[in-house]
């Protein structure tokens, strides 16, 4: 049993492991309703859960639709802190791996691309960048057949605006933040990240959802130099062909070129990218109202 600021919860099974804690299913004692509780070890050097709380609070204030709702927070014997939120379904990484070919159909992948992009637009609008965009940090929730995608795991988020709502100046040197496979080139170069870097990571994630892999998927997280080199190569003809071989090539190439043209202070035009995704639907004869891959018999 854990006591939050408002409610008591019975702790159930572990839903997923975490870097500094884990996520558990919890049942609210007042009504037996099921939620997810994220626990974190109290650590003087890492305040991921505090950041998560702040991000989700801002998202709730702004009525964002792609964020889990906050329910409660608390501490356990001074050793752990926790937040309680909406319990969601499977994350997109596990969903993709559940299929034999380990990829989504073009229709499902493009719809997921749309919703994950909308989630990032909401995050950027409230003044935060994620810095760890990847499929395992998005999850689905299905209500009466309608699928909604939610963004998760805000522990590496950074508030990129100052008190005057202007973009903060980039620091001269920063540590690598993110996941090697999806990290932007700026992250590899240990430069300050801005919203454009989330969008670059998003594009790598979408390509992987559509094709099942990336040209650098074979490399481990500690082989950052090799991954960086392949990301640089995919900006040129042969590497680009390999990267986009099974994707809507014209539209995805335009998205990549657009991202590469953005500088630190440029705000990505999410609407422009969404329009290119819509063109990809139309030009490939795809329909938006088909069943999602996991709904098919």
C-alpha positions, 0 to 999 in steps of 0.5 A, a space after each residue: 500500500 502506498 499513500 499519495 497526497 490525495 489517495 491510497 493505492 494498492 500496488 500490483 504487478 510491475 508494468 515496465 522497468 526504468 532507469 532509476 525506478 520502475 512503473 507499477 500498476 496500482 489500484 485506488 482504494 476508494 474505487 478500485 480503479 487501475 492506474 500506473 505509478 512511476 517510482 524513482 529512487 530519491 537521488 540528489 543527482 537526478 530529478 527526473 520524476 520532478 521534471 515529469 511532474 512539471 511537464 505533465 502539469 503544464 500539459 494538463 493546464 494547456 489541455 494537451 490531448 496526447 499526455 497521460 493525466 496526473 492523478 497523485 504523487 507521494 513518497 515512500 519512507 523517504 527512499 522512493 518518490 512516485 507519481 500516479 497517472 493514467 494507465 495506458 496500453 502497449 508502447 509502440 516499440 513492443 507493438 512493432 516487435 509483436 509482428 512477424 516482420 517487426 514493422 507496421 503497415 504503411 497505413 498504421 505507420 503513417 497514422 502513428 507518425 501523425 499522432 506522435 508528431 502532434 504529441 511533440 507539437 504539444 510538448 514544444 508548445 508548452 516550452 519543453 523538448 523531450 531529448 529522448 524521442 523513440 517508440 518505447 516512449 509513446 503508448 496507445 490507449 484504445 477507447 471504443 475502437 478509437 486509438 489515441 497515442 500518448 507521449 511518455 517519459 519526460 525525465 530528460 526533458 528540458 525547458 527551452 524557453 526563458 522567463 520572457 518566453 524566448 528561446 534560451 541561448 545554447 550552452 557552449 558544451 553539453 553532455 550527450 542526451 538521448 538514445 544512440 539509435 534515434 539521437 539527432 546529429 546535434 546530440 552526437 556532436 554534443 551540441 545544445 538540442 532544440 525542438 528540431 532535434 526532437 523532430 529528427 529523432 521522430 523521423 528516425 523512429 517513423 522510418 524504423 516503424 515503417 521498415 523494421 530497422 535503420 541502417 545503424 540498428 546493428 550497432 550498440 549504444 556505446 558505438 556512437 561514432 559508427 552510428 553518427 557516421 551512418 547518419 551523416 552518410 544517409 544525407 547522401 545518395 547511396 545512404 539516403 537510398 538505403 535509409 528510405 528504401 521502403 518509405 514514401 521516398 519523396 515526402 520523407 526526403 523532403 522532411 529530412 531536407 527540411 529538418 537539416 535546414 533548421 538551425 537551433 533557434 528555428 521552430 519546426 513547422 509541424 503543420 508543413 510536416 503533417 501536410 507531407 505525411 498527408 501527401 504520402 497517404 494520398 500518393 500511395 493510395 492509402 486510407 486513414 480509416 482502415 483498422 490498425 494493424 493490431 486490431 486485425 483478426 
